[in-house]
Amino acid sequence: MAVERIRVVVAMDFADELIAELAAISPRLQVERHFPQVPASAWTDVEILYASGVIPQPEQAPRLRWIQLHGAGTNHLQGLPILDAEDVAITSASGIHATPIAEHCLAMMLAFACRLPHYLRLQAATNWDRSGRAADTLRGQTLGIVGYGSIGRELARLADSLGMTVVATRRDLRHPADEGSYMEPGVGDPLAEIPTRLYPPQALASMLAICDYVALTLPLTGETQHLLDESMLAAMKPGAVLINVSRGAVLDEAALISALAAERIAAAALDVFEEEPLPATSPLWSLDNVIITPHIAGNTRRYHEKAATLFGENLRRYLNNEALFNLYDRGRGY
């Protein structure tokens, strides 16, 4: 008896080896790569779609039942008709970014603790100047993590190993464990055992007041847009450092620029911005206490391989009628 095939469209430039590995998961899978364009004929009976920016209209793909996204963010889906198709599951690539983004955050913290921006400016000016404030250590400092998901949990693990005190906010304090999310083995803090305290979102200002470093690692939703506004920046500990690796719009950039220019907070490391690319006219470019990176914290040379591994795990779950990793919750918006 012939096995009914499941058509899988990969709208990403995966190497032939990755496509073959995905196809080898089951003889039921008919895996096709279509990049950069997906032909109209491929939409007619596609059941599973792996995609980044190519999302069909519901009427284009009537048999579509699951979309696996190439990235962790889902805010770009807002307003798309596919969100109204509740029989279509959506999963993200959350979890594969935990290590590179957490290490990026740690690098930024160390850069400011060791005063690297200051010494790089001296190097550019061939200036051997040993005066001024000495470097600091991370040991004994307090790190506040806003959004305790996969990235925040791996950052907590790294910070804890360096002797930092870690506190964090989490949307649901009744369920601190990271259930339903994809994590690589040995990464993160699955049971939320590292933070000395977990704060509800309503107590964010109280947490900010005790933190030497604050890392934003939360998703962008209607509730989190401009979460770090003028009042929250004012609540931060004087001399604190802010790191944003989530989405630019969780932070009020105008309020941040004012706080940095007035030195109400010491510094900021920003990988994401409200407008990308960051306009050349932005005052952020000229502030000495800012490190700017162009939304690259999650990029690694093995990104496709890690993403394909996650997709493969979810394919096995799909075939076995098991819960998928990183399932998008339409009610929460992420």
Solvent accessible surface area in square Angstrom, and as a share of the most:
residue,aa,sasa,rsa
1,M,238,1.06
2,A,98,0.76
3,V,85,0.49
4,E,129,0.58
5,R,121,0.44
6,I,10,0.05
7,R,47,0.17
8,V,0,0.00
9,V,0,0.00
10,V,0,0.00
11,A,4,0.03
12,M,15,0.07
13,D,73,0.38
14,F,3,0.01
15,A,52,0.40
16,D,91,0.47
17,E,117,0.53
18,L,17,0.08
19,I,25,0.13
20,A,62,0.48
21,E,110,0.49
22,L,4,0.02
23,A,38,0.29
24,A,84,0.65
25,I,39,0.20
26,S,14,0.09
27,P,111,0.70
28,R,94,0.34
29,L,3,0.02
30,Q,65,0.29
31,V,21,0.12
32,E,34,0.15
33,R,98,0.36
34,H,42,0.19
35,F,105,0.44
36,P,88,0.55
37,Q,143,0.64
38,V,19,0.11
39,P,59,0.37
40,A,81,0.63
41,S,74,0.48
42,A,0,0.00
43,W,15,0.05
44,T,81,0.47
45,D,49,0.26
46,V,0,0.00
47,E,33,0.15
48,I,0,0.00
49,L,0,0.00
50,Y,1,0.01
51,A,0,0.00
52,S,49,0.31
53,G,64,0.61
54,V,52,0.30
55,I,31,0.16
56,P,6,0.04
57,Q,74,0.33
58,P,43,0.27
59,E,133,0.59
60,Q,80,0.35
61,A,5,0.04
62,P,83,0.52
63,R,114,0.42
64,L,2,0.01
65,R,96,0.35
66,W,0,0.00
67,I,1,0.01
68,Q,1,0.01
69,L,2,0.01
70,H,22,0.10
71,G,28,0.27
72,A,38,0.30
73,G,16,0.15
74,T,10,0.06
75,N,46,0.23
76,H,93,0.41
77,L,1,0.00
78,Q,100,0.45
79,G,77,0.74
80,L,61,0.30
81,P,57,0.36
82,I,2,0.01
83,L,25,0.12
84,D,119,0.62
85,A,19,0.15
86,E,144,0.64
87,D,90,0.46
88,V,7,0.04
89,A,31,0.24
90,I,1,0.01
91,T,0,0.00
92,S,9,0.06
93,A,1,0.01
94,S,31,0.20
95,G,3,0.03
96,I,5,0.02
97,H,14,0.06
98,A,1,0.01
99,T,40,0.23
100,P,18,0.12
101,I,15,0.07
102,A,0,0.00
103,E,91,0.41
104,H,26,0.12
105,C,0,0.00
106,L,28,0.14
107,A,48,0.37
108,M,25,0.11
109,M,0,0.00
110,L,73,0.36
111,A,9,0.07
112,F,25,0.10
113,A,3,0.02
114,C,55,0.33
115,R,36,0.13
116,L,88,0.44
117,P,22,0.14
118,H,41,0.18
119,Y,84,0.32
120,L,109,0.54
121,R,106,0.39
122,L,24,0.12
123,Q,132,0.59
124,A,90,0.70
125,A,67,0.52
126,T,130,0.75
127,N,71,0.37
128,W,224,0.79
129,D,52,0.27
130,R,206,0.75
131,S,74,0.48
132,G,67,0.65
133,R,144,0.52
134,A,78,0.60
135,A,60,0.46
136,D,72,0.37
137,T,88,0.51
138,L,7,0.04
139,R,161,0.59
140,G,60,0.58
141,Q,41,0.18
142,T,22,0.13
143,L,0,0.00
144,G,0,0.00
145,I,0,0.00
146,V,2,0.01
147,G,13,0.13
148,Y,4,0.02
149,G,28,0.27
150,S,10,0.07
151,I,27,0.14
152,G,0,0.00
153,R,1,0.00
154,E,3,0.01
155,L,0,0.00
156,A,0,0.00
157,R,93,0.34
158,L,28,0.14
159,A,0,0.00
160,D,72,0.37
161,S,80,0.52
162,L,65,0.33
163,G,27,0.26
164,M,9,0.04
165,T,55,0.32
166,V,3,0.02
167,V,4,0.02
168,A,0,0.00
169,T,7,0.04
170,R,46,0.17
171,R,126,0.46
172,D,41,0.21
173,L,68,0.34
174,R,201,0.73
175,H,98,0.44
176,P,46,0.29
177,A,23,0.18
178,D,27,0.14
179,E,136,0.61
180,G,52,0.50
181,S,36,0.23
182,Y,21,0.08
183,M,44,0.20
184,E,35,0.16
185,P,133,0.83
186,G,73,0.70
187,V,21,0.12
188,G,9,0.08
189,D,6,0.03
190,P,77,0.48
191,L,112,0.56
192,A,14,0.11
193,E,130,0.58
194,I,39,0.20
195,P,16,0.10
196,T,101,0.59
197,R,138,0.50
198,L,39,0.20
199,Y,10,0.04
200,P,44,0.27
201,P,60,0.38
202,Q,160,0.71
203,A,24,0.19
204,L,2,0.01
205,A,39,0.30
206,S,67,0.44
207,M,0,0.00
208,L,0,0.00
209,A,52,0.40
210,I,82,0.42
211,C,0,0.00
212,D,26,0.13
213,Y,13,0.05
214,V,0,0.00
215,A,0,0.00
216,L,0,0.00
217,T,14,0.08
218,L,16,0.08
219,P,53,0.34
220,L,33,0.17
221,T,21,0.12
222,G,76,0.73
223,E,136,0.61
224,T,21,0.12
225,Q,107,0.48
226,H,67,0.30
227,L,45,0.22
228,L,1,0.00
229,D,50,0.26
230,E,119,0.53
231,S,72,0.47
232,M,43,0.19
233,L,5,0.03
234,A,71,0.55
235,A,29,0.22
236,M,8,0.04
237,K,74,0.31
238,P,115,0.72
239,G,50,0.48
240,A,1,0.00
241,V,10,0.06
242,L,0,0.00
243,I,1,0.00
244,N,0,0.00
245,V,10,0.06
246,S,10,0.06
247,R,68,0.25
248,G,5,0.04
249,A,18,0.14
250,V,1,0.00
251,L,3,0.01
252,D,31,0.16
253,E,24,0.11
254,A,74,0.57
255,A,12,0.09
256,L,0,0.00
257,I,33,0.17
258,S,57,0.37
259,A,1,0.01
260,L,2,0.01
261,A,65,0.51
262,A,61,0.47
263,E,137,0.61
264,R,111,0.41
265,I,1,0.00
266,A,45,0.35
267,A,5,0.04
268,A,0,0.00
269,A,3,0.02
270,L,2,0.01
271,D,3,0.02
272,V,4,0.02
273,F,12,0.05
274,E,81,0.36
275,E,108,0.49
276,E,78,0.35
277,P,124,0.78
278,L,17,0.09
279,P,42,0.26
280,A,97,0.75
281,T,126,0.73
282,S,17,0.11
283,P,69,0.43
284,L,1,0.01
285,W,132,0.46
286,S,90,0.58
287,L,36,0.18
288,D,92,0.48
289,N,33,0.17
290,V,18,0.10
291,I,35,0.18
292,I,41,0.21
293,T,23,0.13
294,P,103,0.65
295,H,74,0.33
296,I,69,0.35
297,A,6,0.05
298,G,12,0.11
299,N,98,0.50
300,T,50,0.29
301,R,243,0.89
302,R,136,0.50
303,Y,35,0.13
304,H,52,0.23
305,E,70,0.32
306,K,43,0.18
307,A,2,0.01
308,A,6,0.05
309,T,73,0.42
310,L,1,0.00
311,F,0,0.00
312,G,4,0.03
313,E,64,0.28
314,N,0,0.00
315,L,0,0.00
316,R,110,0.40
317,R,66,0.24
318,Y,47,0.18
319,L,29,0.14
320,N,96,0.49
321,N,145,0.74
322,E,89,0.40
323,A,81,0.63
324,L,21,0.10
325,F,38,0.16
326,N,17,0.09
327,L,93,0.46
328,Y,14,0.05
329,D,56,0.29
330,R,73,0.27
331,G,77,0.74
332,R,98,0.36
333,G,13,0.13
334,Y,66,0.25
